[in-house]
Amino acid sequence: MLKLGVQTNNIIEDDCPQTGFATLKRAGFSCADFSLNRYLKNTDIYKSEINQFFSQSIQELESIFYPHKLGAEKAQITINQMHMPYPLYVPGEDKEINEYLQEVVAPKSMALCSFFQCPYIVIHGYKLARYWGSEIKEWEQTEKFLDTMLPMAKEMGIIVCIENLYDSVGSHLVEGSCCNAAKAAERIDRINEKYHAEVLGFCFDTGHANLLGIDFEDFITTLGHRLKVLHIHDNDGRQDLHQIPFTFTATRENKSSTDWEGFIRGLRNIYFDAVLSFETAPVLSAFPEEMKETVLGFIAQIGRYFAERITKNRL
């Protein structure tokens, strides 16, 4: 049986993390995606409002997160993946801010991932194709940044995962970084060979893929074993809403706006055997607090449905 996971954001509170992890366990989850990005939010980064959370020493940060680690262990929840704060480069921003993001936030995020004994950390590659003129130049800058982290990843036994992203140009959605599965697969293989270790993998984000009309089955099948973690959520095809799967329909006949059948087929094709992890934190703030555990239980039930379909009749 595939394992089920969900974001810690909007569930785990710093003042009593054990309570939130216990809630996850009761709801039917055994894994969690630790939302490290909640401690330095992208909305603040884009406004140049950089807090000093990551300026604390590694020892101070570990002290802050020790109750989270203990709470997860007591609830028998595995922190199987983590999301690094993003973006890690803002075009046109002060040099000091971009250096802080890359030279302080990123390495300390890696250290915290190791502290949690978490095997995967997801990053956002640079969304700079329209600034630098091509996707190739954009990737060159992303790879240059990766080369500052991957030695740490090799030493710590962590796999850094790049993610398929979208971008906005005026009122239009366009492809961001890592939206070509064949290129991603080639780059991952080349970099892992360079480091003589599996230090780079992929995170497939269903919501981002839906916004761009990506063929789920083809993309996942092309990635194959390189696909390590998932961000499962739904939207209406126009906004990155991070809602519960099957929430939106494309027609009055109630055909889902997201290709969940292609998602299932793709994961079946590659014999995916890791964690079905939901990136649905915004959903929880839409419901009354009293319904949080019920909503989480429903998300876990959808996860069990996916798991059954993915593994059905699989040799």
C-alpha positions as a LaTeX table, in Angstrom:
\begin{tabular}{lrrr}
\hline
Residue & $x$ (\AA) & $y$ (\AA) & $z$ (\AA) \\
\hline
Met1 & 0.00 & 0.00 & 0.00 \\
Leu2 & 1.31 & 3.43 & $-0.93$ \\
Lys3 & 1.80 & 5.79 & 1.99 \\
Leu4 & $-0.16$ & 9.03 & 2.37 \\
Gly5 & 1.21 & 12.45 & 3.26 \\
Val6 & 0.07 & 16.07 & 3.52 \\
Gln7 & 1.57 & 19.50 & 4.19 \\
Thr8 & 2.16 & 20.55 & 7.77 \\
Asn9 & 1.09 & 24.13 & 7.02 \\
Asn10 & $-2.26$ & 25.03 & 8.61 \\
Ile11 & $-2.08$ & 21.85 & 10.72 \\
Ile12 & 1.08 & 21.91 & 12.83 \\
Glu13 & 1.39 & 24.87 & 15.19 \\
Asp14 & 4.70 & 25.86 & 16.73 \\
Asp15 & 3.32 & 26.14 & 20.26 \\
Cys16 & 2.16 & 22.50 & 20.35 \\
Pro17 & 3.24 & 20.54 & 17.26 \\
Gln18 & 2.47 & 17.18 & 18.85 \\
Thr19 & $-1.26$ & 17.96 & 18.74 \\
Gly20 & $-1.17$ & 18.58 & 14.98 \\
Phe21 & 0.84 & 15.47 & 14.22 \\
Ala22 & $-1.59$ & 13.40 & 16.28 \\
Thr23 & $-4.42$ & 14.88 & 14.22 \\
Leu24 & $-2.67$ & 13.81 & 11.02 \\
Lys25 & $-2.34$ & 10.28 & 12.33 \\
Arg26 & $-6.00$ & 10.04 & 13.29 \\
Ala27 & $-7.01$ & 11.39 & 9.89 \\
Gly28 & $-5.18$ & 8.54 & 8.15 \\
Phe29 & $-1.75$ & 9.95 & 7.23 \\
Ser30 & 1.60 & 8.38 & 8.03 \\
Cys31 & 3.82 & 11.00 & 6.35 \\
Ala32 & 4.13 & 14.78 & 6.22 \\
Asp33 & 5.57 & 17.40 & 3.90 \\
Phe34 & 7.23 & 19.85 & 6.29 \\
Ser35 & 6.34 & 23.39 & 5.19 \\
Leu36 & 9.65 & 25.11 & 5.86 \\
Asn37 & 8.53 & 27.77 & 3.37 \\
Arg38 & 5.98 & 29.05 & 5.88 \\
Tyr39 & 8.84 & 30.58 & 7.92 \\
Leu40 & 9.86 & 32.86 & 5.05 \\
Lys41 & 6.87 & 33.32 & 2.76 \\
Asn42 & 7.13 & 33.89 & $-0.97$ \\
Thr43 & 4.68 & 36.81 & $-0.74$ \\
Asp44 & 7.08 & 38.56 & 1.63 \\
Ile45 & 10.15 & 37.76 & $-0.47$ \\
Tyr46 & 8.56 & 39.31 & $-3.55$ \\
Lys47 & 7.89 & 42.46 & $-1.49$ \\
Ser48 & 11.52 & 42.52 & $-0.24$ \\
Glu49 & 10.27 & 41.89 & 3.30 \\
Ile50 & 12.87 & 39.40 & 4.44 \\
Asn51 & 12.53 & 38.36 & 8.07 \\
Gln52 & 15.51 & 37.18 & 10.07 \\
Phe53 & 14.27 & 33.70 & 10.94 \\
Phe54 & 17.06 & 31.99 & 8.99 \\
Ser55 & 19.66 & 34.34 & 10.44 \\
Gln56 & 19.54 & 32.27 & 13.61 \\
Ser57 & 22.29 & 29.72 & 14.12 \\
Ile58 & 21.74 & 26.08 & 13.16 \\
Gln59 & 21.68 & 25.23 & 16.86 \\
Glu60 & 18.95 & 27.81 & 17.51 \\
Leu61 & 16.90 & 26.57 & 14.56 \\
Glu62 & 17.23 & 22.96 & 15.67 \\
Ser63 & 16.09 & 23.98 & 19.14 \\
Ile64 & 12.98 & 25.61 & 17.64 \\
Phe65 & 12.15 & 22.51 & 15.61 \\
Tyr66 & 13.05 & 19.85 & 18.17 \\
Pro67 & 9.43 & 19.75 & 19.50 \\
His68 & 8.23 & 19.23 & 15.91 \\
Lys69 & 10.63 & 16.35 & 15.42 \\
Leu70 & 9.62 & 14.81 & 18.74 \\
Gly71 & 5.91 & 15.34 & 18.06 \\
Ala72 & 6.15 & 13.62 & 14.69 \\
Glu73 & 8.01 & 10.69 & 16.21 \\
Lys74 & 5.44 & 10.28 & 18.99 \\
Ala75 & 2.59 & 10.33 & 16.47 \\
Gln76 & 4.48 & 7.92 & 14.20 \\
Ile77 & 4.48 & 10.44 & 11.37 \\
Thr78 & 7.47 & 10.39 & 9.01 \\
Ile79 & 8.70 & 13.73 & 7.65 \\
Asn80 & 9.31 & 12.34 & 4.17 \\
Gln81 & 9.67 & 15.60 & 2.26 \\
Met82 & 10.23 & 19.30 & 2.86 \\
His83 & 9.69 & 22.48 & 0.87 \\
Met84 & 12.50 & 25.01 & 0.83 \\
Pro85 & 11.45 & 28.70 & 0.94 \\
Tyr86 & 11.10 & 30.22 & $-2.51$ \\
Pro87 & 11.95 & 32.04 & $-4.70$ \\
Leu88 & 15.69 & 31.82 & $-4.16$ \\
Tyr89 & 16.41 & 34.47 & $-6.74$ \\
Val90 & 14.34 & 37.57 & $-7.53$ \\
Pro91 & 15.30 & 39.36 & $-10.75$ \\
Gly92 & 15.97 & 43.04 & $-10.20$ \\
Glu93 & 16.21 & 42.60 & $-6.43$ \\
Asp94 & 19.05 & 43.93 & $-4.33$ \\
Lys95 & 22.16 & 41.77 & $-4.51$ \\
Glu96 & 22.17 & 41.43 & $-0.72$ \\
Ile97 & 18.70 & 39.86 & $-0.68$ \\
Asn98 & 19.47 & 37.32 & $-3.39$ \\
Glu99 & 22.75 & 36.43 & $-1.70$ \\
Tyr100 & 20.93 & 35.98 & 1.60 \\
Leu101 & 18.41 & 33.64 & $-0.03$ \\
Gln102 & 21.09 & 31.55 & $-1.70$ \\
Glu103 & 23.88 & 31.65 & 0.87 \\
Val104 & 21.92 & 31.62 & 4.13 \\
Val105 & 18.35 & 30.35 & 3.59 \\
Ala106 & 19.23 & 27.51 & 1.22 \\
Pro107 & 22.09 & 25.88 & 3.19 \\
Lys108 & 20.26 & 26.23 & 6.50 \\
Ser109 & 17.21 & 24.63 & 4.89 \\
Met110 & 19.42 & 21.70 & 3.91 \\
Ala111 & 20.73 & 21.46 & 7.46 \\
Leu112 & 17.18 & 21.38 & 8.84 \\
Cys113 & 16.20 & 18.73 & 6.32 \\
Ser114 & 19.07 & 16.63 & 7.64 \\
Phe115 & 18.01 & 17.39 & 11.22 \\
Phe116 & 14.57 & 15.93 & 10.50 \\
Gln117 & 16.23 & 12.96 & 8.75 \\
Cys118 & 14.09 & 13.90 & 5.77 \\
Pro119 & 15.19 & 12.29 & 2.49 \\
Tyr120 & 13.78 & 14.86 & 0.03 \\
Ile121 & 13.68 & 18.64 & $-0.21$ \\
Val122 & 11.80 & 20.44 & $-3.00$ \\
Ile123 & 13.13 & 23.65 & $-4.51$ \\
His124 & 11.81 & 26.06 & $-7.12$ \\
Gly125 & 14.16 & 26.53 & $-10.04$ \\
Tyr126 & 14.73 & 30.03 & $-11.34$ \\
Lys127 & 11.85 & 31.44 & $-13.41$ \\
Leu128 & 13.99 & 33.65 & $-15.61$ \\
Ala129 & 13.51 & 32.56 & $-19.23$ \\
Arg130 & 11.85 & 35.81 & $-20.23$ \\
Tyr131 & 14.56 & 37.85 & $-18.48$ \\
Trp132 & 17.52 & 36.00 & $-19.95$ \\
Gly133 & 16.03 & 35.15 & $-23.32$ \\
Ser134 & 15.84 & 31.37 & $-23.25$ \\
Glu135 & 14.98 & 28.32 & $-21.20$ \\
Ile136 & 18.55 & 27.06 & $-21.63$ \\
Lys137 & 20.04 & 30.16 & $-20.02$ \\
Glu138 & 17.43 & 29.90 & $-17.27$ \\
Trp139 & 18.48 & 26.30 & $-16.56$ \\
Glu140 & 22.16 & 27.23 & $-16.58$ \\
Gln141 & 21.52 & 29.61 & $-13.68$ \\
Thr142 & 19.42 & 27.02 & $-11.84$ \\
Glu143 & 22.17 & 24.44 & $-12.28$ \\
Lys144 & 24.77 & 26.90 & $-11.05$ \\
Phe145 & 22.71 & 27.31 & $-7.88$ \\
Leu146 & 22.20 & 23.55 & $-7.56$ \\
Asp147 & 25.97 & 23.10 & $-7.62$ \\
Thr148 & 26.15 & 25.09 & $-4.37$ \\
Met149 & 23.74 & 22.68 & $-2.66$ \\
Leu150 & 24.33 & 19.26 & $-4.16$ \\
Pro151 & 27.65 & 18.62 & $-2.39$ \\
Met152 & 25.72 & 19.12 & 0.86 \\
Ala153 & 22.98 & 16.84 & $-0.41$ \\
Lys154 & 25.50 & 14.10 & $-1.16$ \\
Glu155 & 27.10 & 14.42 & 2.26 \\
Met156 & 23.73 & 14.46 & 4.06 \\
Gly157 & 22.03 & 11.74 & 2.02 \\
Ile158 & 19.33 & 14.10 & 0.76 \\
Ile159 & 17.82 & 14.21 & $-2.73$ \\
Val160 & 17.00 & 17.73 & $-3.94$ \\
Cys161 & 13.89 & 17.73 & $-6.12$ \\
Ile162 & 13.17 & 20.24 & $-8.86$ \\
Glu163 & 9.52 & 20.98 & $-9.61$ \\
Asn164 & 7.45 & 21.81 & $-12.70$ \\
Leu165 & 6.47 & 25.47 & $-12.39$ \\
Tyr166 & 4.28 & 28.00 & $-14.16$ \\
Asp167 & 4.86 & 31.71 & $-14.62$ \\
Ser168 & 2.63 & 34.72 & $-15.25$ \\
Val169 & 3.18 & 37.19 & $-18.05$ \\
Gly170 & 0.60 & 39.94 & $-17.92$ \\
Ser171 & $-2.72$ & 38.11 & $-17.60$ \\
His172 & $-1.37$ & 34.94 & $-19.22$ \\
Leu173 & 0.00 & 31.75 & $-17.68$ \\
Val174 & 3.11 & 30.36 & $-19.34$ \\
Glu175 & 5.51 & 27.53 & $-18.65$ \\
Gly176 & 7.99 & 28.11 & $-15.86$ \\
Ser177 & 11.07 & 26.01 & $-15.25$ \\
Cys178 & 11.16 & 22.22 & $-15.51$ \\
Cys179 & 8.06 & 21.78 & $-17.67$ \\
Asn180 & 9.75 & 19.53 & $-20.21$ \\
Ala181 & 9.97 & 16.01 & $-18.82$ \\
Ala182 & 12.53 & 14.75 & $-21.33$ \\
Lys183 & 14.88 & 17.66 & $-20.61$ \\
Ala184 & 14.38 & 17.21 & $-16.87$ \\
Ala185 & 15.17 & 13.49 & $-17.09$ \\
Glu186 & 18.35 & 14.13 & $-19.10$ \\
Arg187 & 19.51 & 16.84 & $-16.72$ \\
Ile188 & 18.82 & 14.77 & $-13.62$ \\
Asp189 & 20.73 & 11.79 & $-15.03$ \\
Arg190 & 23.67 & 13.95 & $-16.10$ \\
Ile191 & 23.95 & 15.69 & $-12.74$ \\
Asn192 & 23.65 & 12.48 & $-10.73$ \\
Glu193 & 26.37 & 10.94 & $-12.87$ \\
Lys194 & 28.51 & 14.02 & $-12.27$ \\
Tyr195 & 28.16 & 13.63 & $-8.49$ \\
His196 & 28.37 & 9.82 & $-8.57$ \\
Ala197 & 25.30 & 9.79 & $-6.34$ \\
Glu198 & 21.54 & 10.27 & $-6.53$ \\
Val199 & 21.41 & 13.88 & $-5.40$ \\
Leu200 & 18.77 & 15.26 & $-7.78$ \\
Gly201 & 15.21 & 14.08 & $-8.42$ \\
Phe202 & 11.84 & 15.45 & $-9.46$ \\
Cys203 & 8.66 & 16.62 & $-7.75$ \\
Phe204 & 5.57 & 16.45 & $-9.97$ \\
Asp205 & 3.03 & 19.14 & $-9.12$ \\
Thr206 & $-0.46$ & 18.24 & $-10.41$ \\
Gly207 & $-1.86$ & 21.75 & $-9.99$ \\
His208 & 0.91 & 23.43 & $-11.97$ \\
Ala209 & 0.65 & 20.76 & $-14.67$ \\
Asn210 & $-3.11$ & 21.31 & $-14.95$ \\
Leu211 & $-2.68$ & 25.07 & $-15.39$ \\
Leu212 & $-0.41$ & 24.46 & $-18.38$ \\
Gly213 & $-2.28$ & 21.58 & $-20.00$ \\
Ile214 & 0.57 & 19.12 & $-19.48$ \\
Asp215 & $-0.16$ & 15.50 & $-20.35$ \\
Phe216 & 0.05 & 13.87 & $-16.91$ \\
Glu217 & 0.59 & 10.29 & $-18.06$ \\
Asp218 & 3.27 & 11.15 & $-20.61$ \\
Phe219 & 5.11 & 13.50 & $-18.25$ \\
Ile220 & 5.17 & 11.04 & $-15.34$ \\
Thr221 & 6.06 & 8.08 & $-17.56$ \\
Thr222 & 8.96 & 10.03 & $-19.11$ \\
Leu223 & 10.30 & 10.91 & $-15.65$ \\
Gly224 & 10.15 & 7.29 & $-14.53$ \\
His225 & 12.35 & 6.47 & $-11.52$ \\
Arg226 & 13.47 & 10.10 & $-11.30$ \\
Leu227 & 10.07 & 11.04 & $-9.84$ \\
Lys228 & 10.60 & 11.01 & $-6.08$ \\
Val229 & 7.85 & 13.14 & $-4.53$ \\
Leu230 & 4.45 & 14.56 & $-5.40$ \\
His231 & 2.46 & 17.73 & $-4.82$ \\
Ile232 & $-1.15$ & 16.63 & $-5.29$ \\
His233 & $-3.83$ & 19.32 & $-5.51$ \\
Asp234 & $-6.54$ & 20.64 & $-7.81$ \\
Asn235 & $-7.56$ & 23.87 & $-9.52$ \\
Asp236 & $-9.90$ & 25.25 & $-12.15$ \\
Gly237 & $-7.23$ & 25.44 & $-14.83$ \\
Arg238 & $-6.87$ & 29.20 & $-14.38$ \\
Gln239 & $-5.53$ & 29.81 & $-10.87$ \\
Asp240 & $-3.15$ & 27.90 & $-8.58$ \\
Leu241 & $-5.79$ & 27.22 & $-5.93$ \\
His242 & $-4.37$ & 24.14 & $-4.13$ \\
Gln243 & $-7.74$ & 22.53 & $-3.58$ \\
Ile244 & $-8.93$ & 18.97 & $-2.94$ \\
Pro245 & $-8.76$ & 16.64 & $-5.98$ \\
Phe246 & $-12.02$ & 16.27 & $-7.94$ \\
Thr247 & $-13.17$ & 19.69 & $-6.71$ \\
Phe248 & $-13.42$ & 21.31 & $-10.14$ \\
Thr249 & $-15.27$ & 20.24 & $-13.27$ \\
Ala250 & $-14.69$ & 21.39 & $-16.83$ \\
Thr251 & $-18.21$ & 20.81 & $-18.12$ \\
Arg252 & $-21.80$ & 20.65 & $-16.89$ \\
Glu253 & $-21.48$ & 16.88 & $-17.30$ \\
Asn254 & $-19.10$ & 17.05 & $-14.31$ \\
Lys255 & $-15.95$ & 15.94 & $-16.07$ \\
Ser256 & $-13.02$ & 16.78 & $-13.84$ \\
Ser257 & $-10.92$ & 19.74 & $-14.94$ \\
Thr258 & $-7.80$ & 17.80 & $-13.91$ \\
Asp259 & $-6.69$ & 14.57 & $-15.62$ \\
Trp260 & $-6.71$ & 12.34 & $-12.58$ \\
Glu261 & $-7.01$ & 9.21 & $-14.75$ \\
Gly262 & $-3.78$ & 10.19 & $-16.54$ \\
Phe263 & $-2.19$ & 10.79 & $-13.14$ \\
Ile264 & $-3.15$ & 7.30 & $-12.01$ \\
Arg265 & $-1.99$ & 5.67 & $-15.25$ \\
Gly266 & 1.34 & 7.50 & $-15.14$ \\
Leu267 & 2.10 & 6.36 & $-11.59$ \\
Arg268 & 1.05 & 2.83 & $-12.49$ \\
Asn269 & 3.32 & 2.88 & $-15.53$ \\
Ile270 & 6.41 & 3.68 & $-13.45$ \\
Tyr271 & 5.47 & 1.44 & $-10.51$ \\
Phe272 & 5.51 & 4.44 & $-8.18$ \\
Asp273 & 5.90 & 3.07 & $-4.65$ \\
Ala274 & 6.56 & 6.15 & $-2.50$ \\
Val275 & 4.24 & 8.70 & $-0.85$ \\
Leu276 & 1.06 & 10.22 & $-2.26$ \\
Ser277 & 1.53 & 13.65 & $-0.75$ \\
Phe278 & $-1.16$ & 16.34 & $-0.87$ \\
Glu279 & $-0.29$ & 20.04 & $-1.12$ \\
Thr280 & $-3.70$ & 21.23 & 0.03 \\
Ala281 & $-2.96$ & 23.48 & 3.00 \\
Pro282 & $-5.15$ & 26.41 & 1.76 \\
Val283 & $-8.21$ & 24.14 & 1.86 \\
Leu284 & $-8.06$ & 23.91 & 5.63 \\
Ser285 & $-8.48$ & 27.66 & 6.16 \\
Ala286 & $-11.69$ & 27.58 & 4.09 \\
Phe287 & $-13.45$ & 25.28 & 6.57 \\
Pro288 & $-14.40$ & 25.94 & 10.19 \\
Glu289 & $-11.71$ & 24.86 & 12.65 \\
Glu290 & $-14.07$ & 22.22 & 14.02 \\
Met291 & $-14.11$ & 20.49 & 10.61 \\
Lys292 & $-10.33$ & 20.36 & 10.08 \\
Glu293 & $-9.92$ & 16.73 & 11.04 \\
Thr294 & $-12.95$ & 15.72 & 8.98 \\
Val295 & $-11.53$ & 17.49 & 5.92 \\
Leu296 & $-8.13$ & 15.87 & 6.46 \\
Gly297 & $-9.84$ & 12.49 & 6.72 \\
Phe298 & $-11.58$ & 13.12 & 3.41 \\
Ile299 & $-8.28$ & 14.02 & 1.73 \\
Ala300 & $-6.75$ & 10.83 & 3.12 \\
Gln301 & $-9.72$ & 8.87 & 1.75 \\
Ile302 & $-9.00$ & 10.27 & $-1.71$ \\
Gly303 & $-5.39$ & 9.22 & $-1.20$ \\
Arg304 & $-6.51$ & 5.67 & $-0.45$ \\
Tyr305 & $-8.60$ & 5.70 & $-3.61$ \\
Phe306 & $-5.57$ & 6.81 & $-5.65$ \\
Ala307 & $-3.41$ & 4.17 & $-3.99$ \\
Glu308 & $-5.87$ & 1.39 & $-4.74$ \\
Arg309 & $-6.20$ & 2.43 & $-8.40$ \\
Ile310 & $-2.44$ & 2.83 & $-8.87$ \\
Thr311 & $-1.55$ & $-0.57$ & $-7.42$ \\
Lys312 & $-4.57$ & $-2.55$ & $-8.68$ \\
Asn313 & $-3.52$ & $-5.71$ & $-10.58$ \\
Arg314 & 0.11 & $-4.55$ & $-10.50$ \\
Leu315 & 2.61 & $-7.39$ & $-10.55$ \\
\hline
\end{tabular}
